[in-house]
Amino acid sequence: MLSNVRQDQGICQGKRDHVSRFDFTSEERTATITELIEELNIEYQKKNGEEIKLESLVGALSFIERITGQRIYDPYENLPLSTVKLIKLLYVKNEESEMHLLKLLSSPGEMSKPTMEFSTGTTNSRDLPTADFINSVIDALSLDIPKDKLELYFNLLGDEARQSSSEKFLLTMERSDDEIAHTLETRIGHDERGMANAYYSLSKFMDYLPLDANPSLVAPVNEAIFVHLETLALQHFIVHHKSHLKRVRLKREIRQISGEISRLCELASKRTGASAPRPFDRYFSLNNFHHVVFGYPAEMASLVRFATGLETRKKRLFENTVRARALLASYVFRSLDETDRDIPILSLIDIAAALCSFRLQQEIKTEYSPYWHGQPSQGSDPQRLFDKGLRKHDPHQHQGVFQIYYYRFEECQAAFTGTSASYYALLAFRLSRLDCYMRAVRLNSIIGLFTALTRMDYLCIEKAMDIAMKYPNSSL
């Protein structure tokens, strides 16, 4: 008994005298795994008294190999100190997490299920404890990366403080896409088939665009893991989004309704004695568009029926109008870059498309179950989940749920405006862009990522200009 007390006292004294070599402040340059194991046995003794051995680090070493391709197996090899620090960090965090952390942090589809609801995908995470834990790993890694590289990375993301890294990447891509769209529309926007061909050409161009890393720019292992973890939610989004988009695409005809909307405008003009908006006029704001639905419920229900073939009761129409506000708010922000809810920015076409989107889902009943690591069941009814996201005290829309409605809204918009061909070509282009982003982030290098994305945007805009200049009747 006494000997055990003395042994414990000796261990405590050893811990007090021990100075860690593998924290994130050491200036030494190299170390071995054997030396790391010695330190771990001093700092992190297991409750059962079991000694930490090389086998204890297999999970961390295998994770590094899967992500970076670098195999570390010689316990006596002199490794960069940053690599040894990384191994220690992964081992310790995995032990602290009480979950399969290294499996969770693996690439989507490799050992973890792809999901747009990944913990770090949005700032307002539905799995905040896991998100905080992953971010603590990222924060620790960032301490050992040169400041100039970190600045380059965060300059690439932009300064939207209330958005996650994944959201920032997607917003950056959308802004570049808007510039490309403007380039094409200015010159060939009047030609629906020309626009479709242009987007398909851009999609093919992106599919074959080389983004290979310069061998001289291969990043240190710790930087590679930093980039992987920072972009992990984006990787999940890209993989899951592609399959999800195929599932939610409409498989029924949506009819044009410009004639029916024109008759509604004439009726409104006669009733009010004032000039009524035309179908495409941006006449309504987010805060007042419901007046046209509540004021003309029979006519709006008729529009939905003509477009989709589905009847809509007045009560359901009004309920869908409340839902439509959230959808239209996102559209106004994403496509028109407007946040003022009192600005007249919505057309009757937009309003009808939003109402049709919700009515179609009520008929089609596409199921969707949001998923994240260790989640409790969320159910599979998108409308119930969407309605939960409308709560003022706890607003949260799951990515997959929102996209069911948003993509169908866009499909209806395209049908109403006679631009379905160019819209589906645009979707193909967006998917090709996301595939390029995936190839870029998997370079696992800050400089490689910055160079690839900058080059990709430049060449894509240049290609759009080239397509426009070669188009017959181009003013260039």
N, C-alpha and C positions, 0 to 999 in steps of 0.2 A: 504493500500500500504506500509506504513511505517512498519507495523507489519510484512509484508512478507519479507521486507528487513532485519529486525531484526532477523526473523526466519532463513533466509538464512545465515546471519552472524553467528548465533548460530551453524548452521550445520557445517559451515566451521571451526569454532573454535573447535567444537567437533571432526572433522576429524584430525585437527592439534594435539589435545591432545591425540587422540586415539593411542594406541600401539597394533598392531595386535598380537593375541595369536595364530593364525592358519596359520602363514606363515611357511616356511621351515627352520627356525632357532630357534624356540621356544624349550625350554628344559622341559616344563611341560609335565606330563605323561598322564593325562586324561582330558576329557572335555565332554560336552553334546551338542546335536544338538541345544537345546534351546540357549545355549551360542553362538554357531556358528551363529544362525539366528540373534541374537542381533548384532554381529559383522558385518554380511553382510549388515544389514540395515544401519549401519554407513558408511561402505566402498563402497557399491555398490547400492546406491539409484536409483531406476528406473526412467526413464524420465517422466513417467506418474504419478509419486508420489505413485504408488502402493507399499504397504508394502510387504516385503519378508516374507513368512510364511513357515510352514512345507511342505505345498502342493507344494511350489516352488522347493523343493528339491527332489520331487518324482522321477523325471527322473534320477537323479544321484543315488538315493538309489536303484531304480529298476535295473539300470545297474549293480551296485555292486552285487546285489542278483543274477542276471542272470549269471554273470561270476564266482563268488566265492561260491554261495549258501548261503551266510550269509545274513540274513534278519535283517535290522535295521529299527525299527519302533517306539521305545520309545524315545521321545524327551528329557527325563530326565535321560536316562541311561548313566552312566559313560563309555565312550568309549576310547580306546587308542587314544592318540592325533594324531598319524599317520593316523588313520582312519578318524578323523574329518578333518584333513588337506586334505585328499583325497577327501572327500565329497565337501569341499570348492573348491578345484581345478577343479573338474569335473563340478560343477555348474558354476563357473566363466568362464571357458573355453568354455562351451556350450553357455553361453550368448554372449561371445565375438565372437564366430565363425560365427554367423549369418547363420548357417546351422544346419541340424539335426545331430550334432556331435555324440551324444550318440548312435544314430541308426547306424551311420557309423562305430563306434568303436565296435559294437556288433559282436558276432561270425558269421562267414559266414553261410548263410542259415537260420539264426535265424531271424534277422530283416534286414540284408543286403545281396545283391546278391553276391554269390561267384564269384571272378574274379581273374585271374592271373595277371591282370593289376592294382592291388590294389596300392594306391598312394605310399606306402613305400616299395613296392616289389623290386624296383631297385634303384640304386644310382642316375641314370639319369631318374628321375621321369617325367612322362608326366602330372602330376598334382602336380607341385611343391608347390603351396601355401598350399594345403591340407597336403601334406607330411611334410612341414615345421611346420604346426600347430600341427600335431600329434606328431612330434618329440619334439616340445616344451613341450607337456604334459609329454612325456617320460623323458625328461631332468629334469623337475621339480620333478617328482616322484623319480628319481634316487638320489636326494639330501637327501632323507630320508631313504635310504637303506644302511645298513652297508657296508663299503668299502671292507671288505673281501668277502662278497657275490657278490658284483659287479665284483670284480676281478675274482672270480670263474666263473661267467657268461661269461665275456668277454674272458677269457682263453678258455672256451668251444667253442666260436665262431671262434677264430683265429684272426690273425692280418692283414687280407686283407683290407687295409684302404679304397679302392675304391669300396667296395662292401657293399650292404645292409645286414641287419641281416638275411633276408630270403635267399639271395644268399650265405651267409657264411654257413648257416645250410645245404643247398643243396650241396655245395662244400664239406663240411665235410662228408656228407653221401656218395657222389660219391667216395671219397678217400677210405673210408672203404669198399665200394663195389668193388673197384679195388683190394684191398688186398684179399677179398673173392674170386674174380674171379681168381686171380693169384694162390691161394691155390687149387682151383678146376682144373684149366687148367694144372697146373704142373703135376697133377696125372691122370686126366681122360679127358683131353682136346682132346685126339684123338678119343673119343667115343661120337658122337653127342647125341645119345639117353641117354647115361650116364650123360652127362652135363645137358640135359633137366630134367631128373629125379632128379638130385641134386638140381637144382634151384627150382623145384616144392616142394621138401622136405623142403628146406630153407624157402620158402614162407609159407608153412603150419606151420612150426616151429614159424615163426614170428607172424602169426595170433593168436597163442595161448600163446604167451610169456607174462607172467604177469608183469605189470609195476605199480602195485598199490603202492600208496604213503604210507610211514610209517606215521601212525597217529601222531606220535610225531614230525614229520617234517612239519606239516601244516603251511604254511607261513602266515604272517600277511596280512591283506587285501590289504594294499598299495603295498606290494611286489607281491601279486597275480595279481593285475591289471597291474603292471609294466611288468611282464612276458607275460601277455595276449597281451598287446599293442606291445611289442617288437617282438612277434611271430605272430602277427595278419596277416601280409602279407603272411607268410609261411602257416598259416591255410587256407587262401583264395586259395593259390596255390594248396595245397593238395586236397581240395574239388573240385575245378574246373578242375584240371589236370586229375583226374580220369575219369570224364564224357567226357572231351575233347579227351582223348586218345582213347576212344571207338569210337568216331565220326570220327577220322582221320585214323583209321586203314584201310589198304587197303583190299578191298573185291574182288580183282582180282588176277589172277595168275601172278607171275613174274618169268620168265624163267632164268635158268642159262646161262651164256654167256662166260664161260671160253674158249670154243672152238673158238668162234668168236674173242675173244681178242687175242688168240694165233695166229690166222691168221693175225690180224692187226700187231702184233709184227714181224711176218715173213716179211710182206710187208715193214714195216719200216726198217728192217734190210737190205733188198735188196736195198731199195731206198738210204739209207745213207751209206751202206757199212760197218756199224759198228754193233756191237752186240746190239740187242734191249732188252729192259726190258721184263721180264716175267710178266704175269698178276698180280701177287701178290708182285712183287718187289716194294719197296718204293723208287722210282726212281725220282719222280717229287716233286717240291716245290710249295708252294702257289703262288710264283711269276712267275713260268715258266710253270705250268701245262697247261695253255691255248694254248701253242704252239702245243701240240699234237692234240687238238681239231681243231685249225685253220689250222694245216698242213694236217689233214686227216678228213675233215668235212663229206665226204660221208661215210667213214668207221665208224665214231663215231655216225652218224645218224642211220646207219644200226644196231649198237649195241643197241641203244635205241629202235629201232623198234623191234628187235628180243626179247628184254627183256619185252617190254610193249605192243607190237602190235600197236604202234602209230608212224605214220610218223612225221618227224621233218624237216621243211624247214631250209635251211642254216642260214637265218637271225635269226630265232627263236633259232637255236642251239647256235649261237654266243651270243645272248642276255642271254640265259640261262647259258652260261659259265661265264659271268660277275656275275650273281646271285650266281652261284655255288661257287665262290671264298669266299664269306661271310659264306656260309654254311660249306665249308671245313675248313675255319679258325676256326670256332667254334669246329668242330670235332677234329681238330689237338690239340686244347687247352684242350678240355674236356676229350678226350680219350687217347691222347698221351702226354699230359702235355708239349706241345711245343709252343713257341710264335715266334720263329725265322722264318720269312716267306721265307728265302732262304735255309732252311734245306731240303734236299730230304726226304720226309716223306710220300708222297702220292703214291698210286698204281693206275694202270689203273682201277682196280675194284672200288676204291673210286671215281674216276672221273666219271665213267659211272653211279654209283649209284646216285651221286649228280645231274647229268643231267636228269636221269630218274625221280627223285623226282619232279623237276620243270615241266617236261613234263606231268607227271601224274596229277598234280594239274590243269594244263591247260585243261586237258580233263575232269577230275572229277568235277572241279569247286565247291569244298567244300567252303561254305560261312563261314565267321567268322567276328564278329563285336567286336573289343576291347571295353571293358567297364571299366569305373571308375566313382566314384561319381561325378555327375554334369557335365559329359563330353559332349562336342559337338559331333555330329555324326562323326564317323570315316569312315563310309562306311563298306561294307562287302566283298570286293574283296581282298583276301590275297596277290595276286601278286602285286597289286597296293600299298598295305601297306608295303610289303616287299621291293619294289623298293624305297619307300620313306625312308626306313631305311638305304639305301645305300648312302644317301647324306653325303658328307664329312663335310658340315657345321652344320648338325643336325642329326647325326646318332642315330637312335633309332629303335630297333626291338621289337615289342610287343611280349610278351611271347607266346600267343596262335598262332600268325601268324608264328613265328619261328618254333614252334613245329610241325605244319602241315608238313613242309618241312623236318625237322630233323628226325622225326620218320619214315617218308616214305623213307628217305635216308637210315636209319638203316635197314628197312625192305628189301630194294633192296640189300644192302650189304649182309644181311643174306641169301637171295635167291641165290645170285651169288656165295656164298661160301658154300652153302649146309648146313647152320646152322640155318635154320628158326625155327626148333623145340626148340633148346636151346635159341634162341633169344626171342621167345614168353614166354618161361619159365622164362627168365631173367626179362621180363616186369612184369610178375606176382610177382616175388620177389621184384622188385622195388616198386610196388604198396603196397605190404605188409609192406615194410620198411617205406614208407610214412605214412601208417596207424599207425604204431608204433610211429613215430615221432609226429603224431597228439595226440595220447594218452599221450605221454610224455609232450608235451607243455601244455596240458590241466590239468596237475597236478598243474599248476600255482604256482610253487615253484622253486626257483633257485637251491636249493640243490636237490629237487626231480627231476628236469629236468637233472641236471648234473649226478646224480646217475643213472637215467633211461637210458639215452643215452649211458653212459659209459658201463653200464651193458649189454645193448642191443648189442653194438658192440662186446664186449668181448664174449658173449654167441653165437652170430651169427658166428664169426670167429671160435670159438671152435666147433660149429656144422658143419661148412664146413670142418674142419680138420677131424672130426669124420666120415663124409660121405666119404671123400677121403680115409681114412685109411681102411674103410670097403669095398671099391671098389675092385672087383677082379683084380688081376694083379697090385695092388698098390705096390709101392716100399717100403712103410712104413711097 
